[in-house]
Amino acid sequence: MFEPESLKKIAGRIDSVTSTEVLLGSHSSPHTRYVIHCGRCRFAFYVLDRAWSGYGAQGLNQTNLRLRVGDEIEVVIDAGLVDREGDKVAYGLRHLETGTVYASHAIMGLLPPRVRMTTVSCVDFKDDRRLCRIAMTIIPVLWLVADFWHRAPLGETLFIFGTFATFFVALESFFFLYLLRWRSKWPSRAQSVANKVYSMLGAGPPFDAGSNVAFV
């Protein structure tokens, strides 16, 4: 099993914090970039506009992220990783006064594969699975109704139904195996990094995160 060794947890009091709106990635997704000074450490924490992404944060909305000078926090960073502005990138942040943990999955897609954790949280992944199940149920039913309405040949109807059934089984197998591997002793590299980050912040395993965890 891959064990991320370069992750480091920093704990301290915020000396200064600034935020700016930035557009990142090939689709120019809107993020809020927080630059935080904590003792001798300076790092950047990115929060994706969840309304734009289509995902909703579990338990908390990203607009509840209020960082002030004097707040005590814990942050997980990669000791050798910096963003294009030269600041260390935070994987997750724990606000010690409220107990809230913010896991920064959205920015991971812009990091090198060797150091990134999963680009979506386990909860968001399960939501995707649920939406796919709904879509793969509704679309074939509507298609079959339309075929019967237009009295399509039985062979054509059976072929379409078989195609949808095959695609559904393949998609469901992917979701099942991905989650099974995450819970196993042999998670992928990105899953291992996510497990480590959550553990360092006391958030529990990613596939069973508490209500105090927000995915940003």
Helices and strands as residue ranges (DSSP letters): E 7-24, E 29-38, E 41-48, H 50-53, G 62-64, E 72-82, E 88-95, E 100-103, G 106-110, H 122-149, H 154-183, H 189-200, G 206-208, E 213-215
